[in-house]
Structure formats: structure tokens, C-alpha cells
Amino acid sequence: MAYVLALDQGTTSSRAILFDQEGNIAGVAQHEFPQIFPQPGWAEHNPVDILTSQLSAAVDVLGKVSATPRDVAALGITNQRETAIVWDRATGKPVSNAIVWQDRRTAPMCARLRDEGVEDTVRAKTGLLLDPYFSATKIAWMLENIDGVRARAERGELAFGTVDSWLIWNLTEGKRHVTDRTNASRTLLYNIVEDRWDKDLLRIFGIPASLMPEVVWSSEEVGRVTAALGPWDVPIAGIAGDQQSALFGQLCTKPGDAKCTYGTGCFLLENIGAKFRLSQQRLVTTLACSTQKRLEYALEGSIFIGGAVVQWLRDKMRFFPYAPVVESIAGGVPDAGGVVFVPAFTGLGAPHWDPYASGMIIGIGRDTGIGHIARAAIESIAFQVADVLKAMDADTGIKCTELRVDGGAAANDLLMQFQADLLGIRVNRPGILESTAQGAAYLAGLATGFWTSVEEIAKTRSERLFEAKPERAEMDRRYRRWKAAVERAKGWNQPDAQV
Ligand code: ADP
């Protein structure tokens, strides 16, 4: 059989990608679906939109390469994480829209639980923080606020799942209610030390255990597609949350291996091996994919504004018409001319966690032009990544020696070279930047014998290396100025700020 099919169910679109034996992309289809924002701070998806956009993308990509399901050896699923769906086991009907990871409606519930002093327990068991981002309070909200849902849940009539779980339940016509460990580890309900749904956590959040799916490994056959529309009879053999899938897609399978995905935001993950470790640097600990059926952990840090700073220059400042043009504009000046750009448009994420930090451009003078600001914007992406990677180094006590990169903004050579120079380590960019989908394909292909080992896959990959300039002094000075600028941006939007 010629292909492995990866379904990449993202926040704004569902994509289906066929990978061939060489790990190359044979075809891509992408179907967008509606975003629903009922109130400020709320974000929802219709679960049926998620399903139909994903199934139609799968059919579409097969059509594009004139393949049938018989040409597909296995199916891998990667998905937007944390987004919560609850549905009726008998009818398959969702009880409400999916509550998306971005949704902040449960912030008061998180604050109340923090006041009750449960955060340390939650952290020790899950590696996460009490934040609306994760699934548990979203499920609790449905149980509290949608008529009859708690009673139905207590009677065992309902099922909960993250998006992987919802897709597989539908692809198998309700035969399989499963999720993998990487997705489970984002719910706030899975004990990642003891490897099970945690009774204490289920009690803390008031969630009946009967809702929870069976937890499987990221790389194993869990069932076959029987749904009429789609890749019929293909084995479902890979599942991973998007960031863990990208970590695996970059073959970061050994402790110390790290990747950064440069998309709208930036996500850094580092494999830390088989030992659970809590971050002292305000990062989260999460489960990574394993093909060995054993627990493997990763540290994770997320940056809210990465490539989005380039979108802002394009759409709001109108500096250029297309994102890739930023490279020639920024490359038109020898340096940022002393300008430092802190793109804290929505506060700062890891490792600063300051919701009140403000966006800021400082160091402007009479000579400052759009080239300098564009360059400072590109550099701000790299500075933020350096903040997170340095926090990871402090946590692990080991200096990471190579950063693997992917995502749309990783195509920018200027950014990649600056990243390498700033970190003083090598940046490794694979030929294919679609690591998220590729990870799901690798997981499914390895489980079904399409590929026999990670080593075999490694041989199929091409890469471009960006080596760090040897002299450090200038970069160290620049990094100190960045840190000073960040301090000035922090707290600016605090409601009781004196200014
Ligand atoms: P996402 O999956 O989050 O939508 P992508 O991986 O598709 O993101 O990357 C798109 C982001 O990368 C956008 O924010 C865009 O502004 C940015 N981007 C695209 N090309 C470049 C480039 N050459 N240089 C810098 N940023 C870029």
C-alpha cells in the first residue's frame, strides 16, 4: 500500500495529508469550519462541523491523488488539544457545542479552586496549572449549565472526549471510545505519574468517571474505520495532540531533544525521558508519544504571539502585502537599529505568565524605519523562544544543543539564523515543515509496519542546519536589552496600575 493518511484537526481548519513511504507529502486537502464566539472570552465549535470538515478533507485528498481507501495502510490523527466535547452514547448527539481550548469562561471556577488550595495537588498529579485552557473545567461547566446533563452523565448515558476521541468514536460508529495518553494528559484529570484517570481529580472537578474514554498508546491499532464516508476499513493506528505529534514528527524521541513550532504562536517541547519532573520555571509537564508503550515526558512552554507579530505588521501596519515579504524588508537593514519589540499583545505566556504585560516598541529614534521595526519583530519571536528554552535548560540542568524547528514562520531564514546566533546552538530545519501531521503519520505507520523503525524514518529526512556564529558578546548584550524591555512591558495593563 502506498500511503499513510494523517488527519490534522486544527482550531480553524481540518486537514488531511497523504504521506508516501519516503515520508513525503503526496497530497493535502484543507477544509475550514465556522468559529463560534457567543460572548467575549467564549470560543465554541460545532462538533458536527469538526467531523464533517475532517471527513470531507479525507475524501478530498484521496480524490486529489486518485487513491482509494485500499491504497492507505493506516490512519493517524492529530488534533487541537484540550477542546472538550460531551455526547450521548445512544444517539451520538453532542449535548452542546465543543468548548474550545481558547475559551476563558471557566476562569472564575479556576480562581475558586485555587483559593481552595488544590493547585499543588493538581500540579503534582498532572504537571499542569489550574487554567481554563485545560479540559476539566470545560466539562464541569457543561455539567453545571446545560439542562439535564449532570443527571444523564450520572446515569452513564454520556461520553466525554477531546477531538481525537470524538473523531474515532464516529469513525468506528461508536464502537471505540478512546483517547491517547498525550491528549489525556491535557485534561487535568489524568494522573501522568500513575498513568490513570485520577479519582481525586474527578471528585475535585465534580466529573463522573463513567464519562471518560479508555486511554490507549499513541502508536497502536485501536480499530478500523467503518463510517460510510471516508477512509473505509483503514486501521486507526496513531493518535497524538498536535504539539506532541510535532515533537514526534521531528523525531525528538530521546531526552534533551527539543522542537519549536513557529505558527501563530510558538510552542516549544523538550523530551525529558521516562522520569516525571515538575518545572521550577513555570513550564508544564506533559506526556510525549512513545512507540515503546512506556511513559515518556516532555516539558512544554507556549508563546502567544509568534508569527502573529508578522500578521500584525502586514494587516494593521500595512508594511507589506504578504507575510514572507517581511524577510526582505527586515533584511534591508543591517540590524534592528536599537529597536526592541515586545509583542505582548495578549499578555506574556511562558515563562513570564503576565496577563497584564503590554505590547511595546522601544528604542525608536529619528532614523528608525519600517526595516528596523520589521527586524525587531522577527527578532522578538526568537527572543521569546530563547526565554523558554533557557527556562527548560534551567529545569533539566542540561543545555539543549540543537533546536528542531517547524511551522509557517520557520520558513524565514533570517529568523532561523538569528535564533541560532542568539541561542548559541544549532537550529535544524527539516525539508518538510508539516511536523504535526507527519508525526501522526509516523505513529500510525510504525504501528502497522508501514515503517519498521524510527531509524528507518530518519534516513528519509532532509534538513537544513543553521549554525550559531561563534562570537557571543554582541548577542549576550542584545539579550540583556530584550530582558530589560520585557520588564518595562510587564504589568502595564494592570487594572490598578498607577499610570
Ligand atoms: P498556524 O498553524 O498557527 O495557523 P502556520 O504554521 O501556518 O500557523 O504559520 C503561519 C504564521 O507564520 C502566520 O502568523 C504568519 O504571519 C507567519 N509567517 C508566514 N510566513 C512567514 C515568514 N516568511 N516569516 C515570518 N513569519 C511568517
Residues whose N, C-alpha, C, O or C-beta is under 5 A from the ligand:
A	BS01	ADP	Y262 G263 T264 G265 G307 A308 V310 Q311 A323 P324 G407 G408 A409 A411 N412
